[in-house]
Amino acid sequence: STLSSSSAASDVYKRQLQVLLDKHFKRVATATGAGSGAAASIPGIGMVYGAVAVGADSLAFLDAAAVYTMASALIRGADISDPEQRRSLILMVLAGSSGTAIVDTLLGDLADENSVSTAALLTRFSAPKLSEVNERLMKSALKSMNKRLRRAWLGKLMPLGIGAVLGSVANRKLADNVVENAHASLG
């Protein structure tokens, strides 16, 4: 009885940590989007500063998404010690449903185990197979994120502070997608 109550308390604690992590990631993404969009409002040089800021914002967003994914995986007890597995987890979350589909397709019959998350199934790949998975995930993630980030770029470069509003909204949507993908992929 004590062991089950301790396990239940641990699960509640993990859920609370995940909620805090979700909120923090969304706030960071929203703030960086607003900041990069605000750079475009500087008279005379806003377009140049805006383009540089949006590029930096894109890198900052991807970095925050990677940290968020690793922290979420760690909360769930995933082994993140192997660099190739970390890369797979990040790419799978960034690629979304297509990333999960790639892993499920390559695993074949193992993916039918409903009690195991797709992220947990990554541990069953050998090193050469994991490299092949990462190549496919990279292509899918680049395609997915390129399309999303390109749309966000246009809004962030709008003058008169409109870019700040559109940047924060765009990054918030991107963050919501990453959070949703992480929950679906990591279990």
Solvent accessible surface area in square Angstrom, and as a share of the most:
residue,aa,sasa,rsa
1,S,128,0.82
2,T,112,0.65
3,L,150,0.74
4,S,75,0.48
5,S,67,0.43
6,S,63,0.41
7,S,59,0.38
8,A,54,0.42
9,A,61,0.48
10,S,47,0.30
11,D,64,0.33
12,V,69,0.40
13,Y,132,0.50
14,K,82,0.35
15,R,149,0.54
16,Q,104,0.46
17,L,64,0.32
18,Q,13,0.06
19,V,76,0.44
20,L,113,0.56
21,L,36,0.18
22,D,18,0.10
23,K,98,0.42
24,H,109,0.49
25,F,6,0.03
26,K,42,0.18
27,R,152,0.55
28,V,52,0.30
29,A,1,0.01
30,T,36,0.21
31,A,65,0.50
32,T,42,0.24
33,G,0,0.00
34,A,32,0.25
35,G,44,0.42
36,S,5,0.03
37,G,0,0.00
38,A,43,0.33
39,A,19,0.14
40,A,8,0.06
41,S,43,0.28
42,I,71,0.36
43,P,124,0.78
44,G,88,0.84
45,I,81,0.41
46,G,4,0.04
47,M,130,0.58
48,V,102,0.58
49,Y,106,0.40
50,G,0,0.00
51,A,36,0.28
52,V,102,0.59
53,A,24,0.19
54,V,0,0.00
55,G,23,0.22
56,A,58,0.45
57,D,7,0.04
58,S,14,0.09
59,L,128,0.64
60,A,43,0.34
61,F,3,0.01
62,L,54,0.27
63,D,90,0.47
64,A,20,0.16
65,A,0,0.00
66,A,22,0.17
67,V,94,0.54
68,Y,4,0.01
69,T,1,0.00
70,M,25,0.11
71,A,29,0.23
72,S,0,0.00
73,A,1,0.00
74,L,107,0.53
75,I,32,0.16
76,R,75,0.27
77,G,63,0.61
78,A,32,0.25
79,D,82,0.42
80,I,37,0.19
81,S,83,0.54
82,D,53,0.27
83,P,83,0.52
84,E,55,0.25
85,Q,22,0.10
86,R,83,0.30
87,R,95,0.35
88,S,0,0.00
89,L,5,0.03
90,I,36,0.18
91,L,13,0.07
92,M,0,0.00
93,V,0,0.00
94,L,14,0.07
95,A,5,0.04
96,G,4,0.04
97,S,95,0.61
98,S,52,0.33
99,G,0,0.00
100,T,28,0.16
101,A,55,0.42
102,I,35,0.18
103,V,0,0.00
104,D,48,0.25
105,T,100,0.58
106,L,36,0.18
107,L,18,0.09
108,G,41,0.40
109,D,123,0.64
110,L,69,0.34
111,A,27,0.21
112,D,105,0.54
113,E,67,0.30
114,N,152,0.78
115,S,112,0.72
116,V,44,0.25
117,S,29,0.19
118,T,15,0.09
119,A,8,0.06
120,A,44,0.34
121,L,3,0.01
122,L,2,0.01
123,T,75,0.43
124,R,111,0.41
125,F,19,0.08
126,S,68,0.44
127,A,75,0.58
128,P,103,0.65
129,K,68,0.29
130,L,4,0.02
131,S,47,0.30
132,E,67,0.30
133,V,0,0.00
134,N,0,0.00
135,E,110,0.49
136,R,110,0.40
137,L,0,0.00
138,M,64,0.29
139,K,151,0.64
140,S,18,0.12
141,A,4,0.03
142,L,110,0.55
143,K,151,0.64
144,S,20,0.13
145,M,9,0.04
146,N,83,0.43
147,K,105,0.45
148,R,54,0.20
149,L,21,0.10
150,R,140,0.51
151,R,154,0.56
152,A,6,0.05
153,W,84,0.30
154,L,130,0.65
155,G,16,0.15
156,K,2,0.01
157,L,35,0.18
158,M,82,0.36
159,P,73,0.46
160,L,156,0.78
161,G,27,0.26
162,I,78,0.40
163,G,0,0.00
164,A,22,0.17
165,V,93,0.54
166,L,72,0.36
167,G,0,0.00
168,S,21,0.14
169,V,73,0.42
170,A,22,0.17
171,N,1,0.00
172,R,98,0.36
173,K,130,0.55
174,L,10,0.05
175,A,0,0.00
176,D,56,0.29
177,N,53,0.27
178,V,1,0.00
179,V,12,0.07
180,E,119,0.54
181,N,21,0.11
182,A,1,0.00
183,H,70,0.31
184,A,80,0.62
185,S,1,0.01
186,L,9,0.05
187,G,64,0.62
